[in-house]
Amino acid sequence: MRAIQVSRSGAPDVLEPVELPRPVPRAGEALVRLTAAGVNYIDVYLRSGLYAKELPYVPGQEGAGTVVELGPGVREVAVGDVVAWANLPGAYAQYAVVRADRLVPVPDGLAAEQAAAVLLQGMTAHYLSADTCPVRPGDTVVVHAAAGGVGMLLTQFVRLRGGTVIGTASTRAKAEAARSVGAAEVVDHTPGALLAAVRRHTGGLGAAAVFDGIGGPTFDESLAALRPRGVLAVYGQSGGAVPPIDLQRLNTAGSVYVTRPNLEHHIQDRAELLRRGTDVLGLVRDGHLRVRIGQRYALADAADAHAALEARTTVGKTVLTCSPAPEVSG
């Protein structure tokens, strides 16, 4: 099978197209023929060496396709099922072996590519808005990088829960994309622009929450934008890590909360995974949650996909097209 392999940490060019043996599922596993793989910033963190990972490996934490073979003891899925998964490695390939208890059924009426484009980021947006800081009707929140994959989904989840979104974006086109999914106002990173927008929308009180996937460059402004007892959720660090902080700053900012959440801790068992995953996929299928696939790349062009993501030239979701000729066995 064709796959992408990382044999050393580094820049996007370490993503090498290779031929590998097609994997064989063991007990509790399923072999999936991939239709598409989602490209996410965690793939960049792993590829660059920011997050430790044993080498060599096949990257990709999110994919969707058709089950073609089962290992012993699998009861969760059947051959022919269309499934998706997130937070497990190996999606930058034509085939992947996946733990069957981590597969989410793709509902009828939803394309596998759409599922691959939404599950990881959609479940991230789901837990941020429902659990990390449950958005209530009337809340005003800030979404940084509001035209990114998580940002566009998170904006929609906040709106579905009755909240108002102030987004940030680096270009006019990205600002328009964020407004198209419901952001009330979108500002650039001009100093003071975000705080002024928050004051206008909240009468000077501050935001109930700031959802920040950028990290270091936006941390100080994010903290300043919060209302008393507000929540700053730093769920990513595309712009760099947040330096160590003096906890007294949280007191002077208004007894605010800062957290660094992770999707894995919000899908800790199959029941929680299915609840969150089927909720996300169902909302997409029913038209309540829009997924914008802004970029499609061939599997062999994964390095170009990473370069575009890191250059912040992407809008919405980036996917790799993985599918080989149809085949079902087992």
N, C-alpha and C positions, 0 to 999 in steps of 0.2 A: 504494500500500500504506500501511497505518497503521504508524507507527513513533514512537519517542520520540527527541527531538533535544535536545542540549545546545548552546546558542548562547552561553552565558556561564557562567563558573564561579560556584559558590555553593551555597546551601542546596538541599534536595530540590525546592523549587518551580521550579528551573531545568530540571527534566525535563519537557519540553513535548510533548504528543501532537501529531503533525503528519501530513500526507499527503505522501508522497514518491513519485517514480517508482520503479517496481519495477526493481531493478538487473539488469544484463545481465552474465553471466559472460564474462570474457576468457580468454585462453590460460592453461591450468593451473588454472582456477577452476570451481567448481560453484555453482549457485543452489539454495539449500535453502529449502523452505517450513517455517517453524518451528512446532513443536508447543509448545515451552516454552523459556524462557530462565532460567538460574540467576542469582540476585542474590548478589553477592559484595562483600566489603569493598573490593576493588580498584576496583569501580565507584564507591564513595563517594570514594576517594582521587582518582580522575580527575575526578569531577564537582565536587568541592570546590576543585580546583586544587592540591591537595597534590602530585599528580603532573602534570607538564606534559602537555598534550594540545592539538593544533591544533583550533580551533573553526571551524565547528560540527561535531558528530559524533553518530553514533548509538551510545549506550553499550551495554554488555553484552558480557562476555568469555566467555560460556559458553552454548551452546544445543544443541538437538537437533531433528531433523525429517527430512523426506523430500527427497531430491534430485529436482528437477524439470527441471533443464536443465544441460547441460555446455558449457563453453568448449572451444575447440580443444585437442587433445592430452591430454585427461584420460584416464588409464587406471586410476587408483586406485579410482574409484567409478563406479556406473552409475545412470541414471535409475531411480527407484523404490527405491533403497537408503535405509534408515533409518540416519542417521549422527549423530554428536555431535562437538563440538569445544570447546576451551578455549584461553584466552589469545589470542584474536583478537577484534577489535571487531565491533560491529554486530548483537548478538543481540536487542536490545530492538526487534524489528520482526517483521512478518509474513513477510518474506523477507530473506535475507542471502546475499551472495556470499562464498564462503570458499575459500581455497586448498585444492585437492583433496588435497594431500599432508599437510594437517593435520586431515583428517577421520578419525574412528575409527568403524568399523562397530559398530552396536548389535546385539548378538547376539539371535537368535530367543529369544522368551520374556521379553524385557525391554522394558518400555514406554519410549517416547521421553522422556516426562516424567521417569521415573526416571533416565535417562541424563543429561538436562539438569540434574538435581538433584545429580549425584554426580561428574561427570567432573573438573571443576577442583579441587574440594576433595578428592575421592578421590585424585587423582594427587598432590596436595600431601601428604596424609597418608601416601601410599605412599612418596614419596621421603624424607620426614622420618624415618620409622621404619625404612626399609630402607637408606638411603644417608647422610643427614646424621648420624644416630647409630644404626647398626644395633642394634636391640633384641635382646638375647639372653635365653634362658630364665632366669628368676630376677631379671632387672633390675627395679628400681622406678623409674618415671619420673613426672614431673609434667606434666599437661596443663592449661594455663590455659584458661578459657572452655570447659570440657569439655562443655557442653550446646549449643555452637554447631555450625555445619555442619562445620567442620574438626574441632572437638574431639570430636564423637561418632564420626566416622569414624576419627580417630587413636586414640581409646581402643580401638576394635575391632581396628585393625591391631596395636597393642601387645599386646593379648590373644592375637591369632592367632599372634604371635611368641613367646609364652610369658612376657610381661612383666606387671607389676602397675602399675596406674594410680592415682595420687592426683590427683584433679581439683579444680579450683576452679569455683565458680558463685556467682552473686549472689542467687539466690532458692531457696526450698525446692523449687519445681516444677522448676527447672533442675537442681538437685542430684539429684532423683529421675530425671530424664531421663538424666543421665550414669551413674547407677548402673544404669539399665535396659540399658545397652549394655556393662557390664562394669567400670566404675570400682570399685575396692575401697573407696575412701573419697573423699568429696567435702566440701571445706571452703569456707567463705565467706572474705571478704577481711579478717576480723578480724585485727589485727596479731598475729603469732606463731602463728596457727592452722595455716598451711601447714608451717612449720618443725617444729612439734610432731608433725604427722602423718607427715612424712618421717622424723623420728627414730624414731617408733614402728615404722614398717614396715621400716626399714633397720638397726635396732640402733644408731642414731647415726651410721652411715657417710655417709649422704647419697644423693641420687638420681643415677642414671646419666645422666639427661638431664632437662632441662626444656624443653618445647615451649611457646613463649610467643607468642601472637598479639596480645597486648594492648600490650606495649611499655613505655613510660616508667613508668607507675604500678606495674608488677610487677617491673621489672628488678632492683632491689636484693634483693628477697626471692628471686627466681629464682636469682640468683647465689649467695646464701647457702645455698640448698637443695641445691647440688651436692656430690657426693662428690669427692675428689681425682681430677683428670683427667676430670671429668664435662663434659658438653656442654650449653651453653645455646643453643638455636636460636630466635632472635627472627624469626619468619616473617611477622609483621604488626605493626601499630601502631594498633589500633583505639582505644586509650586515649591515644595521643600518642607522639611520637618519643622514642627513648632519647637522653639528652644525651651529649655526648662523655665518654669515660671514660679514666682513667689506666690504662694497661696493667699497671701494678704490681698493680692490684686482682686481676687474673687469677692472679698469682703467689700473693698472700696467701690467695686463696680456695682454693688447692690445685692450682695449675698447670692451671686449668680452661680450657675453650675456649668462645669466643663466636662465633657465626656469624649472618649475615643472609642466609639462602638464598632463592631465587626459583624458582618452577616452571619458567620458561622455560629455565633452565640445566640442567634435568633432563629435557627433551624436545627435545634439540638436533637430532635427526634423526628421520626417519620410523620407523626401526627402534626407537629408544628410545620414541617416542611410542606406537607400537602395542604394544610390550611392556608399558609401564606402563598404558596406557589399557584394553587388552583384559583385563589382569589385574584391574583395578578393576571393570569392567563384568561380567566373568565371575563374580567373587565376589558381586556383588549378585544377578545372575540365579540363582546356585546357592544363595542364602540364607545365605552365610557372612558377608556384610556387609550390615547393615541401613541403609537410608536413610530418615530421617524427614523428610518434607515437612511442616513445621509451619505454613507459611503459603502460600496461593495468592492472587495478585492478578491482576486483569485488566491487560493491557498498558497501558491508559490510566491505571492507578492506580500507575504505577511510583514516583511521588513518595511515596505513602503507604508503599510497601514500603521505600524508603530511610529514611524517617523512623522506621519501626519498628525497622529494623536498627540505626540510630544510637542509638536510645533503649534498646537492649538488652532489648527486650521480646519478641524472637523466640526460638523454640526450634527447633533443627534447621535445616532448609533452607527458604529462601524462593524461590519461583519465580513467574515471570510467565507467564500463559497467552497464547500468541501466535497460535494456529492460525486461519487463515481457512478458507473453504470449500475442500474438497479439489480439487486440480488437478494434473495432470501434463502436461507438454509436452516437446517436444524431439525 
